[in-house]
């Protein structure tokens, strides 16, 4: 009898402790501001450039990923992931590349808002000129 009561208590605690409370769920709102590179700008020379800006949310987010794509063939020029919980991130990323010809690029910043697949994305198109 004690075993049955203990098992029932354990199951009850487990079921109710893992349940999300819909009333406590706050709709996410946030923004990604990219200060560099600017939309439609041209980066000239060198094998590095900076990605700067801010990510802000009204709740704790679970990290972000920065990816730079070559628009000609959609290959990844650069990618980095930050897995850190915060409601504000400051972007200050040095992108290292091996480009040697004029190339249209696309910067994509993806923020993981929560583990339920809610996300926030920002894209910036710009050019590289050697």
C-alpha positions as CSV (number, residue, x, y, z in Angstrom):
1,X,0.0,0.0,0.0
2,X,2.8,2.4,0.9
3,X,4.5,1.6,-2.5
4,X,1.3,2.4,-4.4
5,X,0.8,5.7,-2.5
6,X,4.4,6.7,-3.1
7,X,4.3,5.8,-6.7
8,X,1.1,7.8,-7.2
9,X,2.6,10.8,-5.4
10,X,5.7,10.7,-7.5
11,X,3.7,10.5,-10.7
12,X,1.5,13.3,-9.7
13,X,4.4,15.6,-8.8
14,X,6.2,14.7,-12.1
15,X,3.1,15.4,-14.2
16,X,2.3,18.7,-12.7
17,X,5.8,20.0,-12.3
18,X,6.6,19.6,-16.0
19,X,3.4,21.2,-17.3
20,X,3.6,24.7,-18.7
21,X,1.2,27.2,-17.4
22,X,-0.4,29.0,-20.4
23,X,-1.4,31.9,-18.2
24,X,2.2,32.6,-17.4
25,X,3.3,32.6,-21.1
26,X,4.2,36.0,-22.3
27,X,4.2,36.6,-26.1
28,X,7.7,37.3,-27.3
29,X,8.6,40.6,-28.8
30,X,12.1,41.6,-29.8
31,X,14.3,43.3,-32.3
32,X,17.6,42.8,-34.1
33,X,19.5,45.9,-35.1
34,X,22.6,45.5,-37.3
35,X,24.8,48.6,-37.4
36,X,27.5,47.0,-39.6
37,X,27.5,46.0,-42.3
38,X,24.8,48.4,-43.5
39,X,22.2,47.2,-45.9
40,X,23.4,47.5,-49.5
41,X,26.9,48.7,-48.4
42,X,30.2,47.6,-49.9
43,X,33.0,46.1,-47.8
44,X,36.3,46.7,-49.4
45,X,39.7,44.9,-49.1
46,X,41.1,42.7,-46.4
47,X,40.1,39.3,-45.2
48,X,38.0,40.4,-42.2
49,X,35.0,42.6,-41.5
50,X,32.9,43.4,-38.4
51,X,29.3,42.5,-37.7
52,X,28.0,44.9,-35.0
53,X,24.6,45.6,-33.5
54,X,22.1,44.6,-30.8
55,X,19.5,42.0,-30.1
56,X,16.8,42.8,-27.5
57,X,13.9,40.8,-26.3
58,X,11.2,41.2,-23.6
59,X,12.1,37.8,-22.2
60,X,15.3,35.6,-21.9
61,X,16.5,34.2,-25.2
62,X,18.6,31.1,-25.7
63,X,21.4,32.4,-28.0
64,X,21.9,33.3,-31.6
65,X,23.7,32.2,-34.8
66,X,25.4,34.5,-37.3
67,X,25.9,33.1,-40.8
68,X,27.3,34.9,-43.9
69,X,26.3,33.4,-47.2
70,X,27.9,33.9,-50.7
71,X,24.8,34.9,-52.7
72,X,26.2,33.5,-56.0
73,X,26.2,29.9,-54.9
74,X,24.7,30.0,-51.3
75,X,27.9,28.6,-49.7
76,X,28.6,29.5,-46.1
77,X,31.4,32.1,-45.9
78,X,31.3,32.3,-42.1
79,X,29.2,30.9,-39.2
80,X,29.2,31.2,-35.5
81,X,26.8,30.3,-32.7
82,X,26.5,31.7,-29.2
83,X,24.6,29.6,-26.8
84,X,24.0,31.9,-23.9
85,X,20.8,32.9,-22.1
86,X,20.0,36.7,-22.0
87,X,17.4,39.2,-22.9
88,X,20.0,41.5,-24.5
89,X,23.0,40.6,-26.7
90,X,25.6,43.0,-28.2
91,X,26.9,41.9,-31.6
92,X,30.6,42.5,-32.1
93,X,31.7,39.6,-34.4
94,X,34.9,39.6,-36.5
95,X,34.1,37.7,-39.7
96,X,37.2,36.1,-41.3
97,X,36.9,35.1,-45.0
98,X,38.9,33.9,-48.0
99,X,37.1,35.9,-50.7
100,X,39.2,37.2,-53.5
101,X,36.7,38.4,-56.1
102,X,33.7,40.8,-55.9
103,X,30.9,38.8,-54.1
104,X,27.4,39.6,-53.1
105,X,26.9,38.5,-49.5
106,X,23.9,37.8,-47.2
107,X,24.2,38.1,-43.4
108,X,21.6,36.1,-41.5
109,X,21.2,36.5,-37.7
110,X,18.9,33.9,-36.1
111,X,17.9,34.2,-32.5
112,X,16.6,31.2,-30.6
113,X,13.9,32.7,-28.4
114,X,12.8,29.5,-26.6
115,X,13.1,25.8,-26.9
116,X,9.6,25.6,-28.4
117,X,11.0,26.7,-31.8
118,X,10.1,30.4,-31.6
119,X,12.8,32.4,-33.3
120,X,13.7,35.9,-34.6
121,X,15.6,36.5,-37.8
122,X,17.3,39.4,-39.5
123,X,18.9,39.5,-43.0
124,X,21.3,42.1,-44.5
125,X,22.4,42.1,-48.1
126,X,25.8,43.7,-48.9
127,X,28.8,43.4,-51.2
128,X,32.4,42.5,-50.8
129,X,34.9,44.2,-53.1
130,X,38.6,43.2,-52.9
